[in-house]
């Protein structure tokens, strides 16, 4: 069975690479004979990392060739049909879905997040693309509501979960730490250095921090309303200031988590510089871009608390049973706090503008820090529930494939 998979792959975004890893694992588990072909920005790296066939995502000729004779086209994972990052995502991902349908290939939407979609023309295009899909699965209830608004009928729509939850430990392992060291994906000659670094992490408490720039900014500052946030400090400096005031008392260190190194790296470098001896720096010989999802899970499993602006920072923490504070207004963060069955206070701090936001983050950190041992099993249990939903998505996908009924 030939399955063509489209998504944001080959860009060294740990969350999207984990989505692909989880999808492939579940498809192979249910159908060992499946032959995936992945559209990637760097096909050679994707092929080597995931042991699949891969082609250039922007080559119309290559895409046309692999679509011919395919049994299924998967538009896979992440938030692909949205216009928050610009106008280009919907024409690209939606256009691929429509192209596959014109060639007679069934389309399956794999646990996506839908929206936001503010531009009317892009809403119409996304609706057309989704309407042509054999089945649409979404990762949360907010995305299900958005899909229905775009015209997807209830009988072809299902709420599952982000594929990465499928990597979570099973029920018998809830609360258990991942065995270490398990850093395996750094490439030839680097595994030993990475394992030594993990083994040498400070023995005391660790707080992981995943920051991302505001849309349209490389500095972590909001572009609207001027060129700086209201108190004149960058996001990294504000987070560093609030953590510094608490690190001495709890004897903790901060570990930066560059889940998308090309975007997050400069912001986290500022955080490390501001924290000085309170931060744990990544060694030069260990590249975050080379770590596998299992490596990230191992790393998150060493944390006591996580502050994250990225969704997959939240998901990795949840899978490892680590309490987290989700930072910012991104609706997918709020949606996943709900999906995990957790209270928004203290797990979510929306609105990072203004000095009062620093007080809210500080209060959330203090509340979770003192109750982290009690909250850990609750977080892990929520992730385990979503893991069952995530693993069901592959069954829906295979059922949508050409000739599946036969």
DRENTOR-128228 format. One record per residue (C-alpha): residue in one letter; residue number from 0; x, y, z. Coordinates in steps of 0.2 Angstrom, whole numbers, padded with zeros to 4 digits, always signed. Example, Ala and Ser with C-alpha at 12.3 -4.5 7.8 and 13.67 -1.06 7.14 Angstrom:
<sites>
> A,0,+0062,-0022,+0039
> S,1,+0068,-0005,+0036
</sites>
This chain:
<sites>
> X,0,+0000,+0000,+0000
> X,1,+0008,+0017,-0005
> X,2,+0004,+0031,+0006
> X,3,+0009,+0049,+0002
> X,4,+0011,+0060,+0017
> X,5,+0011,+0079,+0017
> X,6,+0016,+0090,+0032
> X,7,+0029,+0102,+0038
> X,8,+0043,+0090,+0037
> X,9,+0062,+0092,+0035
> X,10,+0063,+0109,+0044
> X,11,+0070,+0103,+0060
> X,12,+0055,+0107,+0070
> X,13,+0055,+0094,+0084
> X,14,+0036,+0094,+0085
> X,15,+0033,+0091,+0067
> X,16,+0046,+0077,+0066
> X,17,+0038,+0069,+0081
> X,18,+0021,+0070,+0072
> X,19,+0029,+0061,+0057
> X,20,+0037,+0048,+0068
> X,21,+0021,+0044,+0078
> X,22,+0011,+0043,+0062
> X,23,+0023,+0031,+0054
> X,24,+0024,+0020,+0069
> X,25,+0005,+0018,+0070
> X,26,+0003,+0015,+0051
> X,27,+0017,+0001,+0052
> X,28,+0010,-0007,+0067
> X,29,-0007,-0009,+0059
> X,30,-0001,-0012,+0041
> X,31,+0017,-0018,+0041
> X,32,+0017,-0018,+0022
> X,33,+0013,+0001,+0020
> X,34,+0025,+0010,+0009
> X,35,+0026,+0029,+0014
> X,36,+0032,+0043,+0003
> X,37,+0035,+0059,+0012
> X,38,+0035,+0076,+0005
> X,39,+0050,+0085,+0013
> X,40,+0060,+0101,+0012
> X,41,+0075,+0090,+0014
> X,42,+0071,+0073,+0007
> X,43,+0088,+0065,+0010
> X,44,+0088,+0069,+0029
> X,45,+0069,+0064,+0030
> X,46,+0073,+0048,+0022
> X,47,+0088,+0044,+0033
> X,48,+0079,+0050,+0049
> X,49,+0063,+0041,+0046
> X,50,+0068,+0026,+0035
> X,51,+0055,+0031,+0021
> X,52,+0055,+0037,+0003
> X,53,+0055,+0056,+0002
> X,54,+0053,+0068,-0012
> X,55,+0055,+0087,-0013
> X,56,+0039,+0095,-0007
> X,57,+0040,+0110,-0019
> X,58,+0043,+0099,-0035
> X,59,+0027,+0097,-0045
> X,60,+0034,+0084,-0056
> X,61,+0040,+0073,-0041
> X,62,+0023,+0075,-0032
> X,63,+0013,+0071,-0048
> X,64,+0024,+0055,-0050
> X,65,+0021,+0049,-0032
> X,66,+0003,+0053,-0032
> X,67,-0001,+0042,-0047
> X,68,-0005,+0025,-0041
> X,69,-0005,+0030,-0023
> X,70,-0018,+0021,-0012
> X,71,-0020,+0036,+0000
> X,72,-0014,+0054,+0003
> X,73,-0012,+0060,+0021
> X,74,-0012,+0078,+0025
> X,75,-0003,+0075,+0041
> X,76,-0003,+0082,+0058
> X,77,+0001,+0100,+0064
> X,78,-0009,+0116,+0060
> X,79,-0008,+0116,+0041
> X,80,-0024,+0125,+0036
> X,81,-0022,+0141,+0045
> X,82,-0017,+0159,+0040
> X,83,-0009,+0165,+0056
> X,84,+0008,+0163,+0049
> X,85,+0004,+0171,+0032
> X,86,-0007,+0167,+0017
> X,87,+0004,+0153,+0010
> X,88,-0001,+0138,+0020
> X,89,-0019,+0135,+0014
> X,90,-0015,+0136,-0004
> X,91,+0000,+0124,-0003
> X,92,-0008,+0111,+0009
> X,93,-0026,+0113,+0003
> X,94,-0020,+0113,-0015
> X,95,-0011,+0096,-0013
> X,96,-0027,+0089,-0006
> X,97,-0037,+0095,-0021
> X,98,-0024,+0089,-0033
> X,99,-0024,+0071,-0025
> X,100,-0043,+0070,-0027
> X,101,-0042,+0075,-0045
> X,102,-0030,+0061,-0048
> X,103,-0042,+0049,-0039
> X,104,-0032,+0047,-0023
> X,105,-0042,+0047,-0007
> X,106,-0037,+0061,+0005
> X,107,-0036,+0058,+0024
> X,108,-0034,+0073,+0036
> X,109,-0023,+0066,+0050
> X,110,-0027,+0073,+0067
> X,111,-0024,+0091,+0062
> X,112,-0027,+0108,+0071
> X,113,-0039,+0119,+0060
> X,114,-0037,+0137,+0060
> X,115,-0036,+0151,+0063
> X,116,-0043,+0156,+0046
> X,117,-0047,+0175,+0045
> X,118,-0046,+0178,+0026
> X,119,-0062,+0174,+0018
> X,120,-0054,+0167,+0002
> X,121,-0043,+0155,+0012
> X,122,-0058,+0150,+0022
> X,123,-0067,+0145,+0006
> X,124,-0051,+0136,-0001
> X,125,-0049,+0126,+0016
> X,126,-0067,+0122,+0015
> X,127,-0066,+0115,-0002
> X,128,-0051,+0105,+0002
> X,129,-0059,+0097,+0018
> X,130,-0075,+0094,+0009
> X,131,-0066,+0083,-0004
> X,132,-0058,+0072,+0010
> X,133,-0063,+0054,+0013
> X,134,-0062,+0058,+0032
> X,135,-0056,+0072,+0043
> X,136,-0049,+0069,+0060
> X,137,-0044,+0083,+0071
> X,138,-0033,+0084,+0087
> X,139,-0045,+0094,+0098
> X,140,-0063,+0099,+0100
> X,141,-0060,+0117,+0095
> X,142,-0053,+0111,+0078
> X,143,-0068,+0100,+0076
> X,144,-0079,+0116,+0078
> X,145,-0069,+0125,+0065
> X,146,-0070,+0110,+0053
> X,147,-0089,+0110,+0055
> X,148,-0090,+0129,+0052
> X,149,-0080,+0126,+0035
> X,150,-0093,+0113,+0030
> X,151,-0086,+0096,+0035
> X,152,-0101,+0085,+0039
> X,153,-0102,+0076,+0056
> X,154,-0102,+0059,+0049
> X,155,-0084,+0062,+0041
> X,156,-0077,+0071,+0056
> X,157,-0069,+0063,+0071
> X,158,-0059,+0070,+0086
> X,159,-0044,+0060,+0090
> X,160,-0028,+0068,+0097
> X,161,-0011,+0075,+0092
> X,162,-0001,+0060,+0085
> X,163,+0013,+0063,+0097
> X,164,+0003,+0058,+0112
> X,165,+0004,+0040,+0104
> X,166,+0022,+0040,+0109
> X,167,+0017,+0042,+0128
> X,168,+0020,+0028,+0140
> X,169,+0006,+0015,+0142
> X,170,-0005,+0015,+0158
> X,171,+0007,+0003,+0167
> X,172,+0021,+0016,+0165
> X,173,+0012,+0032,+0171
> X,174,+0023,+0041,+0182
> X,175,+0039,+0031,+0178
> X,176,+0054,+0040,+0172
> X,177,+0061,+0036,+0155
> X,178,+0076,+0025,+0155
> X,179,+0092,+0034,+0151
> X,180,+0103,+0038,+0143
> X,181,+0093,+0036,+0127
> X,182,+0099,+0050,+0116
> X,183,+0101,+0040,+0100
> X,184,+0098,+0051,+0085
> X,185,+0113,+0063,+0085
> X,186,+0121,+0055,+0071
> X,187,+0138,+0045,+0069
> X,188,+0151,+0050,+0082
> X,189,+0139,+0061,+0092
> X,190,+0129,+0048,+0102
> X,191,+0142,+0046,+0115
> X,192,+0144,+0065,+0118
> X,193,+0125,+0067,+0119
> X,194,+0124,+0053,+0132
> X,195,+0138,+0060,+0142
> X,196,+0129,+0077,+0142
> X,197,+0113,+0069,+0148
> X,198,+0121,+0059,+0161
> X,199,+0130,+0075,+0167
> X,200,+0115,+0086,+0169
> X,201,+0114,+0094,+0186
> X,202,+0107,+0082,+0199
> X,203,+0096,+0095,+0207
> X,204,+0079,+0101,+0200
> X,205,+0077,+0106,+0182
> X,206,+0065,+0119,+0174
> X,207,+0064,+0117,+0156
> X,208,+0059,+0133,+0145
> X,209,+0053,+0133,+0128
> X,210,+0051,+0150,+0120
> X,211,+0046,+0155,+0103
> X,212,+0046,+0172,+0094
> X,213,+0030,+0182,+0091
> X,214,+0024,+0180,+0074
> X,215,+0033,+0192,+0062
> X,216,+0047,+0194,+0075
> X,217,+0064,+0186,+0078
> X,218,+0067,+0194,+0095
> X,219,+0052,+0187,+0105
> X,220,+0044,+0204,+0106
> X,221,+0027,+0208,+0099
> X,222,+0027,+0218,+0083
> X,223,+0011,+0227,+0086
> X,224,+0010,+0243,+0096
> X,225,+0028,+0248,+0094
> X,226,+0044,+0238,+0093
> X,227,+0045,+0232,+0111
> X,228,+0033,+0225,+0124
> X,229,+0026,+0237,+0137
> X,230,+0040,+0236,+0150
> X,231,+0054,+0238,+0137
> X,232,+0062,+0221,+0141
> X,233,+0062,+0206,+0129
> X,234,+0052,+0191,+0133
> X,235,+0068,+0181,+0137
> X,236,+0074,+0194,+0149
> X,237,+0057,+0195,+0158
> X,238,+0056,+0176,+0159
> X,239,+0074,+0176,+0166
> X,240,+0070,+0189,+0179
> X,241,+0055,+0180,+0186
> X,242,+0064,+0163,+0186
> X,243,+0080,+0171,+0195
> X,244,+0070,+0177,+0209
> X,245,+0064,+0159,+0213
> X,246,+0079,+0148,+0208
> X,247,+0089,+0151,+0223
> X,248,+0076,+0145,+0235
> X,249,+0072,+0129,+0225
> X,250,+0090,+0126,+0220
> X,251,+0084,+0123,+0203
> X,252,+0093,+0126,+0186
> X,253,+0085,+0131,+0169
> X,254,+0087,+0120,+0154
> X,255,+0083,+0129,+0137
> X,256,+0072,+0118,+0125
> X,257,+0075,+0124,+0107
> X,258,+0062,+0114,+0099
> X,259,+0063,+0123,+0083
> X,260,+0082,+0129,+0083
> X,261,+0082,+0141,+0069
> X,262,+0068,+0151,+0076
> X,263,+0069,+0148,+0095
> X,264,+0088,+0147,+0096
> X,265,+0092,+0166,+0097
> X,266,+0078,+0169,+0110
> X,267,+0084,+0155,+0121
> X,268,+0102,+0161,+0119
> X,269,+0096,+0178,+0127
> X,270,+0088,+0168,+0141
> X,271,+0104,+0158,+0145
> X,272,+0114,+0174,+0144
> X,273,+0102,+0183,+0156
> X,274,+0101,+0168,+0168
> X,275,+0120,+0166,+0169
> X,276,+0125,+0152,+0181
> X,277,+0107,+0147,+0184
> X,278,+0106,+0140,+0166
> X,279,+0112,+0124,+0159
> X,280,+0119,+0127,+0141
> X,281,+0119,+0114,+0127
> X,282,+0136,+0109,+0122
> X,283,+0142,+0113,+0104
> X,284,+0143,+0094,+0100
> X,285,+0125,+0091,+0103
> X,286,+0113,+0098,+0090
> X,287,+0095,+0100,+0095
> X,288,+0090,+0098,+0077
> X,289,+0097,+0080,+0077
> X,290,+0087,+0073,+0092
> X,291,+0073,+0061,+0089
> X,292,+0056,+0062,+0098
> X,293,+0062,+0048,+0109
> X,294,+0077,+0059,+0114
> X,295,+0066,+0073,+0118
> X,296,+0055,+0063,+0128
> X,297,+0070,+0057,+0138
> X,298,+0076,+0075,+0140
> X,299,+0058,+0081,+0146
> X,300,+0058,+0066,+0158
> X,301,+0072,+0074,+0167
> X,302,+0063,+0090,+0171
> X,303,+0053,+0094,+0186
> X,304,+0043,+0108,+0178
> X,305,+0041,+0115,+0160
> X,306,+0037,+0133,+0154
> X,307,+0032,+0132,+0136
> X,308,+0026,+0143,+0122
> X,309,+0026,+0129,+0109
> X,310,+0012,+0116,+0109
> X,311,+0024,+0101,+0107
> X,312,+0033,+0107,+0122
> X,313,+0017,+0105,+0131
> X,314,+0014,+0088,+0123
> X,315,+0032,+0081,+0127
> X,316,+0030,+0087,+0145
> X,317,+0013,+0079,+0147
> X,318,+0019,+0062,+0139
> X,319,+0033,+0063,+0152
> X,320,+0022,+0066,+0166
> X,321,+0029,+0083,+0170
> X,322,+0018,+0098,+0175
> X,323,+0019,+0113,+0163
> X,324,+0014,+0131,+0162
> X,325,+0008,+0135,+0144
> X,326,+0012,+0153,+0140
> X,327,+0003,+0164,+0128
> X,328,-0013,+0167,+0118
> X,329,-0011,+0153,+0105
> X,330,-0028,+0144,+0106
> X,331,-0021,+0127,+0103
> X,332,-0012,+0128,+0120
> X,333,-0028,+0132,+0129
> X,334,-0037,+0118,+0119
> X,335,-0024,+0105,+0125
> X,336,-0025,+0110,+0143
> X,337,-0043,+0106,+0141
> X,338,-0041,+0090,+0132
> X,339,-0029,+0084,+0146
> X,340,-0042,+0088,+0159
> X,341,-0032,+0100,+0168
> X,342,-0037,+0117,+0175
> X,343,-0032,+0132,+0166
> X,344,-0026,+0140,+0182
> X,345,-0011,+0137,+0185
> X,346,-0007,+0127,+0169
> X,347,-0011,+0141,+0156
> X,348,-0005,+0160,+0157
> X,349,-0013,+0169,+0142
> X,350,-0008,+0186,+0137
> X,351,+0011,+0190,+0140
> X,352,+0010,+0208,+0137
> X,353,+0013,+0220,+0152
> X,354,+0021,+0218,+0169
> X,355,+0006,+0210,+0176
> X,356,+0009,+0195,+0165
> X,357,+0025,+0192,+0174
> X,358,+0016,+0191,+0190
> X,359,+0003,+0178,+0183
> X,360,+0018,+0168,+0176
> X,361,+0027,+0169,+0193
> X,362,+0011,+0163,+0202
> X,363,+0008,+0149,+0191
> X,364,+0026,+0143,+0193
> X,365,+0025,+0144,+0212
> X,366,+0009,+0135,+0212
> X,367,+0015,+0120,+0201
> X,368,+0032,+0120,+0209
> X,369,+0026,+0116,+0226
> X,370,+0013,+0103,+0220
> X,371,+0023,+0096,+0206
> X,372,+0024,+0078,+0214
> X,373,+0005,+0078,+0216
> X,374,+0001,+0085,+0198
> X,375,+0014,+0073,+0189
> X,376,+0002,+0058,+0189
> X,377,-0013,+0068,+0184
> X,378,-0004,+0075,+0169
> X,379,+0003,+0058,+0164
> X,380,-0015,+0051,+0166
> X,381,-0022,+0064,+0154
> X,382,-0008,+0060,+0141
> X,383,-0012,+0042,+0142
> X,384,-0030,+0045,+0138
> X,385,-0025,+0055,+0123
> X,386,-0013,+0042,+0118
> X,387,-0027,+0030,+0116
> X,388,-0036,+0042,+0105
> X,389,-0020,+0046,+0095
> X,390,-0017,+0028,+0091
> X,391,-0035,+0026,+0084
> X,392,-0031,+0039,+0070
> X,393,-0021,+0026,+0060
> X,394,-0036,+0014,+0059
> X,395,-0047,+0028,+0052
> X,396,-0033,+0032,+0039
> X,397,-0031,+0014,+0033
> X,398,-0050,+0012,+0032
> X,399,-0050,+0027,+0020
> X,400,-0037,+0020,+0008
> X,401,-0041,+0015,-0009
> X,402,-0048,-0003,-0009
> X,403,-0049,-0004,+0010
> X,404,-0066,-0010,+0010
> X,405,-0061,-0025,-0002
</sites>
